[in-house]
Amino acid sequence: MPRHLLRLCALLVLAASLRAGTFYVTEGQLDEFLLQQGADPRALSQELRRQSADKLLEHTVLAQAWNELGIPLTDEQLGELRRAHEEIAVRLAREAWTPDATASGDEVNDYFELSRYVYLAAHILVEKESLCQDLYRRLEQGEDFNELANTYSIDPGSAEQGGYLGPVHMGDTVAEFEDSLLALKEGSYSRPFETPFGWHIVYLIGTEPIDVLRNDAALKLAREQLERKRRRYAEKAATARLMEHLQVRFDFEHEDPGTLVVSARDTSLSRSRLDNLVGQAFAGSLSEEMLNEGLRQAYARHWIEQIGWLQVAREEGLWLGEELKDRIDVHERILKSALFVARELVPGIEVTQSDCYNYGDNHPGEFLDFRQYTFRRLVFADRQAAADARLGIEKQHFTPARAAEAYGNEKRQARDRGVPFELGPDERRRLPESQRSGLADISEGTWSSPIQHGNEWALWLLEGRRLPDLDESPALMAAVREKVRHLFLDAEIARVAERMKKAQDFDRVEILPDGAKQAGAAKAGRR
């Protein structure tokens, strides 16, 4: 009998001597478990919550198995628990300072009435506030909105059309954008405002009524959209309160390495130190070109928020509160169950080539990220030349070969004269962000809008895409093998956990409200 099964049998015999009972878990512990698994507790049905409670029971019996083996946690594993401790403390502190985002019935009705229209809008999007303010002054002086959008906007989908976004429905955009748009009269533009994407000026071209049936489903959707927007504002209010509490100042305008991009009551961060932190956080996945100003600023804000919320957690007494101990207990069970699986089950998992072929053939849709894309490309000296070529290709209905003959540059390498070439996943990831985002919008069989190509501009044609054979792509084979291995592992875990649950006579799970701690359910487990 394999080593890990012998040890499991011993554990099962030991577990069989324990008193039978129901597995209890509080609502708060279940919510924490769901958050640890990347799920939104508010979005799950009662049935899915019940299934998740069963999964938490599985983690608990596996964690018990780790404990019974008598293997202590290493310093690295204890460090993981400490990090989880900090993450949960940060979450609790943020929640404590975040205003309620629940919408009243009247507010939902008012929001629903706004959804009876679509809003025809255009915008200008730039990275820096200073540029956005300058563009606003130029608009005030009479310059043309379309021309400024075409020249300065970094939104590739709208800039070429003078910033035109088309019809915007309620709930389509982030909160700040939607409210700036709703505040406008037809034919007017907003003052500069910030969203997670950058700095905007939005222009309301007009509105058009649409038919929207008023029923329970429509009102439910309106409530979800409105409360999502209110949560966004509530989170911003909490962050603003934190920044004021910490006396934080940001200075991103100066590029000297010694510039203090963040200064606060108890700490500071220089530009050179910020670049080091960003490099460490994104090690191996971030090229020099991707380290742009937007990423620097976002990371600097994230860095000071993490430090700040930890400070608030200590000040508010959340650092070692009873609720926090319960939530850490949930994370510890997850960690120990994972360690038990890794130590006792993984060595016994074997995946054959046949297993991979069978799974890959039956589930191709799970591996679309590995598709090979076939492109043609034409490169031009400037954007206007590329735009003129695209217009000429469309008007004259040129085939790809004819387009290359008419507009291709003979002095460039083959793939830049319209010759087909393939790009795999790794090659696409190495493309600059501006090219990746531009290529993502191309429909098969159509030429792209001009996309910046170094100091030049290019038109791209997506000719087709295909999923390579497993023997052709080692990366795809590795991904399929890992997927099959996880499926086999999940099945083995379920079998072991089921045997341990039966040994302890767990026949049901009961979810208790958080207040039930008084009834003896302070921690998930047997009662």
TIKOL-670592 format. One record per residue (C-alpha): x, y negated, z negated; residue number from 1. Coordinates in steps of 0.2 Angstrom, whole numbers, plus 5000, padded with zeros to 4 digits. Layout:
// TIKOL-670592
X	Y	Z	NUM
...
***
This chain:
// TIKOL-670592
5000	5000	5000	1
5007	4983	5004	2
5014	4973	4990	3
5001	4959	4990	4
4987	4971	4990	5
4994	4981	4975	6
4996	4964	4965	7
4978	4960	4970	8
4971	4976	4964	9
4979	4973	4947	10
4971	4956	4947	11
4954	4963	4951	12
4955	4975	4937	13
4960	4961	4925	14
4945	4950	4932	15
4933	4965	4930	16
4935	4963	4911	17
4929	4945	4911	18
4911	4941	4905	19
4898	4939	4920	20
4889	4923	4923	21
4885	4909	4935	22
4898	4898	4943	23
4894	4879	4938	24
4900	4864	4947	25
4895	4846	4944	26
4889	4834	4959	27
4905	4824	4956	28
4917	4838	4957	29
4908	4844	4973	30
4910	4827	4980	31
4928	4827	4976	32
4930	4844	4984	33
4922	4838	5000	34
4932	4822	5001	35
4948	4833	4999	36
4942	4843	5014	37
4940	4827	5024	38
4920	4827	5024	39
4909	4813	5019	40
4898	4819	5005	41
4884	4807	5010	42
4882	4814	5027	43
4879	4832	5022	44
4863	4842	5020	45
4859	4851	5004	46
4862	4867	5013	47
4880	4862	5018	48
4883	4856	5000	49
4877	4873	4994	50
4890	4881	5006	51
4903	4869	5001	52
4900	4874	4982	53
4902	4892	4987	54
4919	4887	4995	55
4924	4879	4979	56
4920	4895	4970	57
4932	4904	4982	58
4946	4891	4979	59
4943	4894	4960	60
4945	4912	4960	61
4960	4911	4971	62
4968	4898	4960	63
4965	4910	4945	64
4974	4923	4954	65
4989	4911	4956	66
4988	4908	4937	67
4987	4927	4933	68
5003	4930	4943	69
5012	4919	4931	70
5021	4909	4944	71
5024	4891	4938	72
5022	4876	4950	73
5038	4869	4957	74
5044	4851	4955	75
5038	4848	4973	76
5021	4855	4970	77
5019	4845	4953	78
5024	4830	4964	79
5010	4834	4975	80
4998	4834	4961	81
5005	4818	4955	82
5002	4810	4972	83
4984	4817	4972	84
4982	4809	4954	85
4987	4792	4962	86
4976	4794	4977	87
4961	4798	4966	88
4965	4784	4954	89
4966	4772	4969	90
4949	4778	4976	91
4941	4776	4959	92
4948	4758	4957	93
4942	4753	4974	94
4925	4760	4971	95
4924	4751	4954	96
4927	4734	4963	97
4917	4737	4978	98
4899	4729	4978	99
4884	4740	4981	100
4880	4741	5000	101
4862	4748	4999	102
4850	4739	5010	103
4832	4735	5005	104
4817	4740	5016	105
4814	4721	5022	106
4833	4720	5027	107
4831	4736	5037	108
4815	4730	5045	109
4824	4713	5050	110
4839	4723	5057	111
4828	4734	5067	112
4819	4719	5075	113
4837	4714	5081	114
4839	4731	5089	115
4825	4727	5101	116
4837	4717	5112	117
4854	4720	5121	118
4867	4706	5120	119
4877	4702	5136	120
4894	4697	5130	121
4912	4693	5134	122
4927	4691	5123	123
4945	4687	5122	124
4956	4698	5111	125
4973	4694	5106	126
4985	4700	5092	127
4990	4684	5083	128
4978	4671	5074	129
4989	4657	5080	130
4987	4661	5099	131
4968	4664	5096	132
4967	4647	5088	133
4976	4639	5102	134
4965	4647	5115	135
4950	4641	5105	136
4957	4623	5106	137
4959	4625	5125	138
4941	4631	5127	139
4935	4615	5117	140
4945	4605	5129	141
4935	4612	5144	142
4946	4627	5150	143
4937	4641	5158	144
4933	4656	5147	145
4935	4669	5161	146
4952	4663	5166	147
4958	4663	5148	148
4951	4681	5145	149
4959	4687	5161	150
4976	4679	5157	151
4978	4682	5138	152
4966	4696	5132	153
4974	4712	5128	154
4958	4722	5130	155
4961	4732	5146	156
4943	4737	5149	157
4936	4719	5149	158
4951	4707	5153	159
4950	4709	5172	160
4932	4705	5172	161
4934	4688	5163	162
4932	4697	5146	163
4914	4704	5151	164
4909	4718	5139	165
4892	4722	5147	166
4877	4725	5137	167
4880	4727	5118	168
4867	4736	5107	169
4866	4734	5088	170
4878	4746	5080	171
4890	4747	5094	172
4903	4735	5087	173
4911	4732	5070	174
4903	4721	5058	175
4913	4705	5060	176
4910	4706	5079	177
4892	4710	5078	178
4888	4696	5066	179
4898	4683	5076	180
4889	4688	5091	181
4872	4687	5083	182
4876	4669	5076	183
4878	4662	5094	184
4865	4654	5105	185
4865	4659	5124	186
4880	4651	5133	187
4890	4647	5118	188
4906	4655	5110	189
4912	4658	5093	190
4926	4652	5082	191
4941	4664	5081	192
4938	4679	5069	193
4947	4695	5065	194
4942	4713	5066	195
4953	4729	5064	196
4957	4727	5083	197
4964	4709	5082	198
4958	4691	5084	199
4943	4688	5095	200
4933	4674	5102	201
4916	4680	5108	202
4904	4672	5121	203
4886	4676	5122	204
4880	4676	5140	205
4862	4680	5136	206
4850	4693	5129	207
4838	4705	5137	208
4823	4714	5128	209
4823	4733	5128	210
4809	4746	5123	211
4813	4753	5106	212
4800	4765	5098	213
4797	4761	5080	214
4797	4777	5070	215
4805	4785	5055	216
4820	4791	5065	217
4823	4773	5072	218
4822	4765	5055	219
4833	4778	5048	220
4846	4774	5061	221
4844	4756	5058	222
4847	4759	5039	223
4863	4769	5043	224
4870	4755	5054	225
4866	4741	5043	226
4873	4750	5027	227
4888	4755	5037	228
4891	4736	5041	229
4887	4731	5023	230
4900	4744	5017	231
4913	4736	5028	232
4909	4719	5020	233
4909	4726	5003	234
4926	4734	5006	235
4933	4718	5012	236
4926	4709	4997	237
4935	4721	4986	238
4951	4719	4995	239
4950	4700	4994	240
4947	4701	4976	241
4962	4713	4974	242
4973	4701	4984	243
4968	4686	4973	244
4971	4696	4958	245
4988	4701	4963	246
4992	4683	4970	247
4997	4691	4987	248
5004	4680	5001	249
5008	4687	5018	250
5020	4678	5030	251
5021	4687	5047	252
5025	4672	5058	253
5044	4673	5054	254
5054	4687	5062	255
5070	4685	5052	256
5074	4702	5043	257
5075	4694	5027	258
5058	4686	5028	259
5046	4691	5013	260
5031	4697	5024	261
5023	4701	5007	262
5025	4692	4991	263
5014	4696	4976	264
5014	4693	4957	265
5024	4709	4953	266
5032	4714	4970	267
5038	4709	4987	268
5042	4716	5004	269
5055	4710	5017	270
5053	4712	5035	271
5068	4724	5036	272
5061	4734	5022	273
5044	4735	5030	274
5052	4742	5046	275
5061	4755	5036	276
5045	4760	5027	277
5035	4761	5043	278
5049	4772	5051	279
5048	4784	5036	280
5029	4785	5036	281
5029	4789	5055	282
5045	4799	5056	283
5046	4808	5073	284
5030	4801	5080	285
5034	4783	5083	286
5044	4776	5097	287
5053	4759	5095	288
5040	4752	5108	289
5025	4758	5097	290
5032	4748	5082	291
5023	4733	5086	292
5017	4718	5076	293
5000	4724	5073	294
5006	4741	5066	295
5018	4731	5054	296
5005	4720	5048	297
4992	4734	5045	298
5005	4745	5036	299
5011	4730	5025	300
4993	4727	5020	301
4990	4746	5016	302
5006	4746	5006	303
5002	4732	4994	304
4984	4738	4993	305
4990	4755	4987	306
5001	4747	4974	307
4987	4735	4969	308
4974	4748	4966	309
4985	4758	4955	310
4988	4743	4945	311
4969	4740	4944	312
4966	4758	4939	313
4978	4756	4924	314
4970	4740	4919	315
4952	4747	4921	316
4956	4762	4911	317
4954	4774	4925	318
4971	4781	4925	319
4968	4796	4913	320
4949	4795	4911	321
4939	4811	4909	322
4931	4809	4927	323
4949	4808	4934	324
4954	4824	4925	325
4940	4833	4932	326
4944	4827	4950	327
4962	4832	4948	328
4956	4849	4942	329
4947	4851	4959	330
4963	4846	4968	331
4974	4858	4958	332
4962	4873	4962	333
4964	4869	4980	334
4983	4868	4979	335
4985	4884	4969	336
4973	4893	4981	337
4983	4888	4995	338
4999	4893	4987	339
4991	4910	4983	340
4986	4913	5001	341
5003	4907	5007	342
5012	4919	4995	343
5001	4934	4995	344
4992	4935	5012	345
5002	4926	5025	346
5016	4939	5027	347
5003	4952	5031	348
4995	4942	5045	349
5000	4948	5063	350
4994	4941	5079	351
4998	4950	5095	352
4999	4943	5113	353
4983	4952	5117	354
4974	4943	5103	355
4980	4926	5110	356
4975	4930	5128	357
4957	4935	5122	358
4955	4920	5112	359
4962	4908	5125	360
4951	4915	5138	361
4935	4914	5128	362
4938	4897	5120	363
4947	4885	5133	364
4937	4870	5127	365
4947	4870	5111	366
4963	4866	5119	367
4959	4852	5131	368
4973	4842	5124	369
4985	4853	5133	370
4978	4850	5150	371
4990	4845	5164	372
4984	4829	5173	373
4989	4826	5192	374
4991	4808	5196	375
4997	4797	5211	376
5005	4780	5207	377
5008	4764	5217	378
5020	4751	5209	379
5019	4732	5213	380
5030	4718	5208	381
5015	4708	5199	382
4998	4710	5194	383
4990	4700	5208	384
4998	4712	5221	385
4991	4727	5212	386
4974	4720	5211	387
4974	4715	5229	388
4979	4733	5234	389
4966	4740	5223	390
4953	4729	5232	391
4960	4734	5249	392
4959	4752	5245	393
4941	4752	5239	394
4935	4741	5254	395
4943	4751	5267	396
4940	4768	5259	397
4958	4773	5261	398
4962	4791	5256	399
4976	4793	5244	400
4989	4797	5258	401
4983	4782	5268	402
4984	4770	5252	403
5002	4776	5249	404
5006	4773	5267	405
4998	4755	5267	406
5004	4750	5250	407
5018	4761	5244	408
5035	4754	5241	409
5048	4764	5251	410
5062	4759	5240	411
5055	4767	5225	412
5056	4785	5219	413
5043	4798	5226	414
5030	4797	5212	415
5029	4778	5214	416
5025	4780	5233	417
5008	4789	5230	418
5015	4807	5230	419
5006	4818	5217	420
5014	4823	5201	421
5009	4831	5185	422
5010	4824	5167	423
5008	4836	5153	424
5004	4832	5135	425
5022	4828	5129	426
5025	4817	5144	427
5008	4807	5141	428
5013	4805	5123	429
5029	4797	5128	430
5020	4784	5139	431
5019	4766	5131	432
5003	4763	5122	433
4997	4751	5136	434
4999	4764	5149	435
4990	4778	5138	436
4975	4767	5135	437
4974	4762	5153	438
4975	4780	5159	439
4962	4786	5147	440
4948	4776	5156	441
4951	4783	5173	442
4938	4794	5181	443
4944	4808	5192	444
4945	4803	5210	445
4946	4784	5207	446
4960	4772	5206	447
4964	4762	5190	448
4964	4744	5187	449
4982	4737	5187	450
4991	4744	5172	451
5007	4736	5166	452
5023	4747	5171	453
5038	4739	5162	454
5040	4722	5171	455
5029	4728	5185	456
5011	4733	5188	457
5004	4750	5194	458
4989	4758	5201	459
4986	4776	5195	460
4974	4788	5204	461
4968	4803	5193	462
4967	4817	5206	463
4963	4832	5194	464
4966	4841	5178	465
4969	4859	5173	466
4972	4869	5158	467
4989	4879	5161	468
4990	4898	5159	469
4997	4903	5142	470
5012	4911	5150	471
5015	4894	5158	472
5015	4883	5143	473
5024	4889	5127	474
5016	4874	5117	475
4999	4880	5122	476
5003	4898	5118	477
5009	4892	5101	478
4993	4883	5098	479
4982	4898	5102	480
4993	4909	5091	481
4991	4897	5076	482
4973	4896	5079	483
4971	4915	5080	484
4982	4917	5065	485
4971	4905	5055	486
4955	4914	5060	487
4963	4931	5054	488
4969	4922	5038	489
4952	4915	5034	490
4944	4932	5036	491
4957	4940	5024	492
4954	4926	5012	493
4936	4928	5012	494
4937	4947	5009	495
4949	4944	4994	496
4939	4931	4987	497
4923	4941	4989	498
4931	4955	4980	499
4936	4944	4965	500
4919	4936	4964	501
4911	4953	4963	502
4924	4959	4950	503
4919	4944	4939	504
4900	4947	4944	505
4898	4929	4951	506
4881	4931	4960	507
4876	4913	4962	508
4882	4895	4961	509
4873	4881	4952	510
4876	4862	4956	511
4873	4851	4941	512
4871	4833	4940	513
4886	4824	4932	514
4877	4820	4916	515
4875	4839	4913	516
4893	4838	4905	517
4883	4837	4888	518
4876	4854	4892	519
4893	4862	4892	520
4897	4861	4911	521
4912	4849	4909	522
4922	4859	4921	523
4917	4870	4936	524
4916	4888	4931	525
4907	4901	4921	526
4895	4897	4907	527
***
